[in-house]
Amino acid sequence: MKNTLLLAGAGLMCGLAVNAAAPAPELPCRWERLNLDGGGYIGRIVTDPNRAGRVYCLSDKGGIHRSDDGGKSWVMKNRGFFRETHYGVSDLVIDPKNPDRLVAAVGNAPWAWKFWYPGAVMVSSDGGESWKERKILGFPGEGEPGKGWGNRLNFAPDGTLYAATFHQGLWKSPDAGDNWEFVGFGDKFLTNVLTDPDDANRLLVSARELPLDSNRSGGLYESRDGGKSWNRLLEQSVTSLDRAVYRADWLLANCGKEGILFSEDRGRNWRALPVRQEMTRFHQVKFQPGRKPRIWATVPGEGAHLYYTDDFGKSWIQPAADFKQALRYPSDWYMAARKWTRFSALNGVYEITFDPADPDRIFVGDFFTVWRSDDGGRHFTACPHGINTLCVYQVVVDPVDAQTIYVNTADLGLFKSTDGGRTFSWPFRDDKKTGDMLINETSRLLIAGSDHRKLALTMTIDWQNPTVNGFYVSADGGRHWQEKSSGIPRQDSFLTGLVSLSRDNSELLAACGGNAKTSGNVYYTRNGGGSWEVFAPGLPQGRLFGDNWSKMPNLATDGVNIYTATDQGIFHCDRRERQWRRIGTDAFKGLAVRTIEAIPAAPDSLWVGTDNGLFVSRDAGKSFTRASQPGMEMCQGIAVDPKNSSRWFVAVAAPWWTSHKNIPGIYLTVDGGVNYRRLSDMPGEGMAWRLTLDPHDGNRLYVGTNGIGAWRAVIAENGSPDTAE
């Protein structure tokens, strides 16, 4: 498939009907996708038995994607999602009585055993083209121990839909997802619910124990009266449960480290299947339709850790053991430059699904994409085209060459495109010494004003050496890098801000969060990173900048005034005085600062995005004025036009804790915040985090998102997108 820019022509619903604030008038624009295919966790794959070639893949942050050509290409199907939690999708089922009706379990919860993050049931009546939110349930969809387990939906023969949730027990719906009633298990961490194809009142519910919650024990439970009473069939913790479609008596219980249990009498009796020595625990254990009695097991670890048995465990076969023979990569995918290496060779097999029409076709979901086999698992081809699952920290456009675009991402580091976003690669792929180090979280990139080939880059965290940061410089557009972090606390400390005080990037400031031994601070270099020192006194002690991208960037400068947003308030420093002083104490009391912005073209001006709107100062922080409308609550990103400081864009995100008064989207003002218009048809409302204005064209805006990749909006000030150049 030719990897071309895709247009997102359809608008997304954002729940405006339930919002109290009146929405801003819309500004027509055209959306273009930057082709950063894949890059995020695929935890569930669903094949449509009614339509040949139709497949859905579900992500922990990228929502739902659909393929109509067997996985060769994908299109995002998130119209109607308006909170970040909607984009963590755990399961999807197709109504057996109406193939156009889909029901999805959505939610997003890191460390799911500690916190309850509200999820929902989403219902589509048009094959996924649009979605509507139904009853709020406990459907967290991201984070251990939830990744790959739980939050499951299942239709009974009589049309009743059951939902097994992480934290809110078992529910049922008599009308395919529109209305719900509680069944039980409010104290359990459920991992699946299976209905019996021969008896609508016969149910199986599996639960797993939680490592930090002894009150939530695992087990397998059976009801023969539609959930009124239950009998415990297994004491063990069950992380996944499967029934053979060709023989309803056969069941598989994945008990993690305790192995695989098999029953051939609907769960009355069980026996452990023998496994190979290296098969110590499992993500998924499933029967394969069309290959009776084949059983597949996916084992955690990097590489094609897929096994099957045709004799109930007496022997296990690993069909794709030789990576170089088994794995195939599209030539235009960035991973093709690192075939069979770390992060690219089937990074953790979380899901395995079978094509009901072709027993040789198998789909696998890993940490970055969907893989497809057409020969029973001996060979797999990566299928990333069109999948938007990357978390993007920053998009930077080369000030000399408009076709050169850099993108900083979580997990996979810095990417570069030289064709306007049609294709991307790691620019450092030939740098054997440093290149692999930068396939991590890279957060801030600066291009020198004096030479566009000179780059400065912060690495927030090194996945190969956890909680180690780094500062790097390149003199050749990113092909080769030097690490220059001397003087910066690197262990257990995050670099979350970077600004330049000189055109050649010799003078730089970096925000370092600090660790248990060293307080967070802003560090200064006068020699391009050769050495770093604390810039100025006056900042409070402690960890100052958090440890995640929700607080970035937290450094800004107009060249003279320097600002930093810490966990203990906003501070200002005159470059000539080098003394930090707190500002905005009254304006930001009780508010969480999400981002700050300053530009050399607007001396003494500071823009501050908070969880309760946008504020602007025109006197270097002495006073602030609210510059946002009702509904613009979670201001997460700001881009100011360097040619007109009264014109700026604001990204309003929608984390789980925001109220329905918050109307997510991207807003534009041309009169200093008096009036706003909201960009139309944004692909992924609530997910916009970081904004970059194209230095070559003020009507081109780049958007980095929290899980659906990077996008470009082409805006027309007169309201007609066709006239935008």
N, C-alpha and C positions, 0 to 999 in steps of 0.2 A: 504494500500500500504506500502510495506517495504521501509523505507527511507534510500536509499543507496547513496553513492557518485556517482555523475554523471560525466561522462567525456564529455568535450566540444571538440569534435573532428574536427569540421569544422572551417576553418579560417574565419575571418571577413574582409570585404573590408574596407579600410580606406581612400578612395578617393585619392590614390596615383597618379592617372592620372592627377589630377589638381594641384598637388604639384610641386613647382619649384625645391625643393631639392631632390637629389637622395636618395632613401631609403637605409638604412643600410641593409646589408645581413641578412637574417633570420636565427635564431637559433631554430632548432626543439625542441619542448617541449610538455609535456602532461599536460593538465589542469584538475584539480579536483575541484569540487564545494564543499564548506563547507555548510552543510545542515542547514543554518539559514533561514528557510522557512518563507516567508511573511515578515511583518514588515513595509511595506510602503503603501502609499495611492493608492487605486484602484478606479479610477474615471469613468471608462467606461468599460462595458462588452458587447461583441458582439457575438451573436450566428450565426452560419453558417446554412442557411436554406437548403443548398445543401448537407451537410454531417452530418449525425446524430452523436451527441456527440462532434462535434467540436465547441470550444468556444475560444474566444480571450479576454484577460483582459489587460487593458491599465493602465499604471502607470504614475505618474508625474515625476519620476526619473528612474524607472526600465524598461522603454520601453514597448515592446510587449511580452506577453507570450501566448502560444497556448496550449490548451488541446484537445486531441482527445478521451477522455473517460469521457466527461461530467463534467470536473472539478476535477476529482479525482487526477490527476497529471498534471503538467505543464512543458513546455520547453520554454526557452527564445528564441525569434525569432527576433534578432536584427542585423543579418548579413548585413552589409552595412551602419550601423549607425557609424559615426566617429566624431561627436561632442556631447558634453554633452546636447545641446539643442535638439538633436534628441530623447533623451530618455524620454522627457516629452511629452507623447502622449495623445491628446485630443479626437481623433475620428478615426474610421476605418470603411470603407465601402467595400462591396464585389460587384464587377462588375456583374450586373444581366445577362450580355451577356457572361461573362467569369468567372466562379466561382474560377479560380486560380489567377485572377487578384485582388489585394487588393490595396487600396489607404488609406494612413494614414496622418492625420494632426499632425505635431509634432512641438514642441517648448518648451521653458522653461523661465518663466518670473515671479519672485517674484514681488509683488506690480505692477501688470500688468497695472494699470491705470496711473502709473508714467513714466514707461520706455518702450521702444519698444526693445524687444530682438528678433533677427531674428529667425524665424522658417522655416519650409519647408513643402512641400508635398513629401512624400515618396511613391514610387510605387513598388509593388512586382508582378511578373508574375508567381510565383511558389508557391502560397499559403502561403507566408510569410517566405520561406526558405532564401530568399535574398531580399535586398531592394536597390533602386537607388533613389537618391535625384533629385527632379524636382524643379520647380520654387520656389524661396524664397518668402514666404508670411508672414504676421503678425500672426503667430500661436504660441503665448506664451501659455504654458500649465500648469503652476504651479502658485499658489498664489492666494489669494483673490483679487478681487472678482471673479477670474476665475475658482477656483476649483469647478468642477462639472457642469460648465455652459459654453456654447459657443464653438467656434472652431469646427463647425459641417460641415459634408459633406453629400450630398444627390444627388442621381441619378434621373434624370427626365425620363419619359417614352421613350423619343427619344434617350437616352444614354448620354445626356449632364450631366456633373458632376458640381455641384455647391458647393462652399466653402464659409461659413460665418466665418469671422475672427474677432479677438478682435479689431485690430487696423487698418487693411488695407482694410476694407470693404468687399463687395461681389464680388466673382470671378466666372468664369465659364470655363470649359474645354470641348472642343468638342470631345476629344480623350481619355477619362477616365484617365486624370491626367497628360498626357505628356506635354501639352501646355495649357497656361492659358491666359485669357483676363479679364480686369477689367470691372465690371458691374456698381458699384456705392456704396453709403453709406460709403465713406471714412472717414466721421466724426462721425460714430456711433460705439458703442461697441456691436457688433452683438453676439447673443446667439444661433441662429439656422436659418436654411433655410429649408423649406418644399416645395417639388414639388408636383403637383397635379397628381394623378395616371390617371386621365381622360383627362388631358389637359397639354401638355408639356410646354406651354407658361404661365401657371398660377403658380405664386410663392408666398410664404409667407416668410417674413423675420422678425425675432424678434430682439429687441434691449433692453438693460437695461441701466438705468442711472448710472453714476458713482458718488460716494459720494464726490470725490475730484475734479470733473471736471463738472461744471455746463453746459458747452457747449455740453456735450454728453448726450442728453436726450434719454429716452427709447421709446418704442412703438411697434406696430405691423403694418407691411406694406404689401400691396398686389400689385402684378403686373399681368396683363392679357395679356401682350405682350412681354413676355420673358425678362423683366427687363428694357424696354425702358422707361416706366412711372410707377409711384407708387401712391397708394392711402393709406392713413393712416386709419387703422381700429380700433386701440386702442391707447389711450394716455398713458396708464400705462407702467411702466417698466416691461418688460417680461424677466424673467430669464430662462425659458424653455418653449418649445412649442411641442405639440404632436398631431398626427392625428390618429384616429382609423383605423386600417387596414381593418376592416370589414365594415366600413361605412365612406367614404371619407368626408361627410358633417360634421362630428363631429370633433371638435377641443378642445384642452385644453390649456389654457395659465396660466402658473405659474407666478403670479405677486408678489411673496414673501410675505411680510407683508400685502399686500392688498388682499391676498387670491387667490382662484382658480376661473378662469372664464371658462365657457363652452359655446360653440356655436354649434348649430345643423344645421346651414345653411352656412357652409364654411366661417364663420367670419363676416357675415353681422350684426348679432345680438348676443349679449352676455348676460349671466346672471351669477351671483356669486353663487357658490355652498356653502351651509351651511357647517360649519366645527365645530369640537369639540373645547372646550375652550382652551385646551392645544396645539392645532394645530395653532400656531401663524405665522409660516413661513415654507417654504418647500424647500427641495433640488430638488426633482424630483416629477413630477405629470404625470402619464402615464395611457393610456388604456391598458388592458390586452387582447391580442389576445386569442380567444378561450373561453373567459369568458364574453361575451357581457351581460350587459354594464359595467362590473367591471372597476373601476378606483382605482389606487393605488397612495398613497402619502407617501413620505419619509420626516420625520420631523427631523431637526437637534437636536443633543443631544446624549449622550451616552446611549446605550441600543437599543433594537429592536423597534425603533420608526417607525414602518410600519403600515399603515392603508389602508383599502380598503372600498369602498362603492359600493353597487349594486343598489342603488336607488338615484343616483345623489346627494349625500350628506345628505339625510334625516337621515341616520344613518351611522356611521363609525365603523368598527370592527378592533380591534388590535389583530391579530391572535397569535402573539408571545409575549404577554405581560409578561408572567411569564418566566424570563430568565432561571431559573433552569430546567424548563420543556422543554423549546424551543431550547436551544443551546447545540450542541454536539461538542466535541473537539477530534481530533485524539490523541491517547494516547502518541505518540512520538513527539507531538508538544509542544514547551515550554509553550505556553499559557495554556495547560491543567493543569499546576500546579497552575493556578490562575483563575479557572473557575468562570465565572459570576462576576468578580471583575472589578475594574476600569482598563481601557485600554484593556480589553479582551472581554467585552460583547457587541459585535457589536458597535464598537467605531465610531459613526457618519455614518449613512447610506447615502452614496453619490450617489449610483447608484442602480437601480433595472432593471432587464432584464428578459424576459420570453422566455422559450424554445418554438419555433414555433410548434414543434411536440408533445409536452406534456404540456397541460395547467396547470398541477399541479407542474411543475418544474420551480422554480424561482431562479434566481441568484441575489445576493446582493453584492455590493462592499463597503467596509468600509475603515477605516484608515490603516488597517493592512493586509487584505486578501480578498479572495472571499468566500462567504457563499452560500450554495445550499440547497434549500428546495424541497422535492419531494411530499409534501402533501399540496400544496397551501399556504405555509407560516406559517403553525402551528409549524413546527420544522425546524431548520437550522443546517447544519453540516459545520464546517470550512473546506475549501479546500486549504490549503497553500502549499502542497507538490510540490516543484520545482519552486515556485515563488521567484525571487531574487529582492527584493525591499528595502533592508536595506542600510542605509548610515553607512559605517564602518570607524570609526576613527583609529582603531589600532588593529592589531593581535599580540598576544604574545604567544610564545611557552615556556612551562615549561622547564627549562634547565636540569632538572633531568628526567622527564618523557615526552618523545616525543609525547605521545598520549594525553597529556593534553594541551589544547589550550584555551586561553582566547581571547574574542573579545569585544572591546568597540564600542558601536554604538550610533548614534543619536536616540533620542526618547525612546529607550528601554533599555539602560544601558549596563551592563556587562553580557556577557554570558560565559559559560564554557562548554567545551567538554572533556570527559575523554576517548573517543574512536576514536581520530584522526580526528574529525570533522563530524562523521556520525550523531550524535545527539548532541543537545545543550540544556542547561537549565540555569535558573538563579541560581547561586550557593548559593545565599542568600535567597532562597525561604522559608526557615524555620526560618529566622530571622524576627520575627514579629515586632521588635522595629525599625530596620533600613532598612530592606529589601525593603519595598515599596519606600523608599526615593531614592534608587539607580536604580529604573526603570525610568531613565531619560536620559540625555546626559552625558555619562561618557567618558572621553577623553584619559587619560593617566594612564597606569598601570605599576607598577614596581614590579618585583619579587626579593626579597633579595637574594644576592649571598650566604649568609651564611645559609639560610633556605628557601627552595622553597615554604613553606607554608605561609611565611610572605609576605603580599601584601600591596602596597600603591596605592591609587586610587584618581584621581581628578574627581569630578562631575562638569561639565561645567555649567550646568543650571538645576534647579529643576522645572519641569513642573507643580508640584503641588503648587509651590510658586515661580512664574516666576522671573527670573533674580537673583536667589540666588544660589551661588556655594557652594562647600563643599569639604573637604579633609577627606578621610577615610582610616583606616588601618584594616587589618585582620591578625590573627595569625593562621588560620586553613584552608587556601586555599580558602577563600572567603565565607565560610558558615556563619560566623558572623563578624560584622563590628562595629567599633567605629568611630564616627565623631570627628575629631580633627582639627578644623579650627580656633582656638583662635589666634587672631592677624592678620588674613587675612580679608581684606574688602570683604564682601560677597554679599551685596546688589548691584544689577545692575552692576556686575563685573564678568568677565569670567576668569576661570582658563584655560590657554591654553598651559602650559608647565610644565613638572615635570622631574627632574633628581636626581639621588642619588650620594652622595659623600662618601658613606660607604657601605661595603658589607652587613650590617645588616639593611639598610634603616633607621638608626637613624639620619643621616645627609642628609637632602633633600633640594632642591631648587624648588620653584614653581613660575611660571610666572602668575601674576595677572594683568588684564587689567586696573583696576581702575574704578572709577565712578566720578560723578560730584563733590564729596567732597574730594576724595582721588586720588592722581595720581597713575598711573600704576607703578608697580615695580616688582622686583624679591625678593621673601621672602625666609628666611632661617629658618630651624629648626634643632636643635642639639639633640632633644629628641623624634624623631619619630612622630612629629606633636603635641606634648604636648603644645608647644607654638611656635609662628612664629614672626619673626622680619625682617625688611628690611635688605637685605644682605650687600649692599655696596652702597656708594654714586656714583654719576656720570651719572645716567640715566636722560634723559630729562623729563620734566613735561608733564602731560596730559594722555590721554588714549593711552597706548603704544602698545597693542597687538591685537587690533580689537575685534570683538565679534562673530567670526564664525570660523569654522574649516578650512577654506581655508588658514589660517595663522599658522596652527599647524603642527608639534611641533615647538616652537620657543625658546627652550632651548636645549643646547648641551654641553657636557663636555668630556674631555679625562681623567678626574680625577684631573688635575691641572688647566688647562685652561678652563674657562667657557665662553660660548658665548650665547648671546641672540639677536634675530632678532625682532626689534621693528618697529612700523610704521614710525619711524624717523631714521632708519638706524640700522646697526649691531654693537654691543658693545662686547668688550672683557674684561674679568676680570681674573687676576691671583689669584687663590684661596688664596695664601699666602699674597697678598697685599690688596685684597678687595677694589679695586677701578676700576670702569667702565671707559673704554676709547673707543671711536668710532674707528672702523676700516673699511677699504674698501670704503672710501668716494668717491674716484674717480672710482673704479671698478664698483660700483653699482649706480652711478649717473643716475637718471631717470628710474631705474629698480624697480620692485616690487619683494621683496624677498618672496618666497613661502615656503621654508623649509631650515633647516640647520641640519648638522650631524657631530658628532665627536665620536671617539672610543678610549678607553684606549690603545689599541694595536698600535695606530698611534699617539704618542705625537706630539703636535703642528700642527696637520692636521685638516683642517676644510673644509667641503663640503657645498656649498651654492647653492640651487636651486632657479632660478629666472624665470621671464616671458620672458627672453631672453637667456636662456641657463644655463648650470652648470659651476660653478667656484670652484677652489680648491686652498687652501693655505697650504703650508708646513712649514710656519714659524709663526704660531699662529696669522695669520691675517695681518702681515706686508705687504704682497704682495699676489696677486691672479692671477691665470692663467685660462683662459677659457678651460674647459675640456669636451666640448660637440661638436657634429657635427652639420652642418646645418640641419634644420628640427627638432632638439631637442630644441624647444623654451620654452614651458611651463613645466619646470621641477618641479614637484609637490611632488615627494617622492624619497628618497635615502636610499639604504641599502648597507653598506660596509662590506665586508668579514673580520671578525676579525683576520683571519689567513693570509690574504694577502691584504694589504691596497691599492694595485694597481688594485684590482678586486672589482667592485661595480655595482649595478643595479640602474637605473634611471627610474622613472615613468614620462612619458610625457602626460599630460592631454590635453583636447581640450575644454575649455570653449568657450562661444559664441564669445568672442572678439578676439580669436586667428585667425591668417591669415591662408590661405591655404598652406603657407610654413611650418607650423607646422605639423609634422607627429606624431600623437599620438601613444602610445604603451609603452612597457617596454624594456629597452635597457640594455645590459651587455657589460662591458669592462673588459679585463683581463690585460691590459697594461697601466693603469693609464689614460685612456681617449683618447688615440691616435686613437684607433679603437673601433667600437661598432658593436654588432649584436643585432637584434631586435627579441624578443621572438615571435615565430609564433603562429597564431591561437588564439590570446587572445580573450576570450569571453567578449566583451564590450569595444571596443577601445575608447579611450578618457575618460574613466571613472576611470582609475587607479589613486589613490591618495597616499596611504600609503603602504610602503613596509617593510617587516620583513624577514630577513634571518633565516632559521631554525638553531638553535644552534647545532643541532645534525647532520645536513647534509647541506653543503654549496650549494648543487644543488636543494634544496627545498626552494622556495620563496613564501611567503604569501602576498597576495594583498588585501588591503582594498579599496573599491570603493565608489564613490559618488552616490550610489543609486542602485547598482546591487549586493550587498552583498559582501561576502569574498570568495576568490579563492586561490588555491595552484597550483603553476607551478613546475613541475618536469623537470629539465633541464639536458641535457647530454652535457658535454663539447665537446665531439667528434662528436656531431651533430646527434646522434642516440638516440631518447627518450627511446627506448626499453632497453638500457643498464643502464639507470639511476636507482640507487637503492632507 
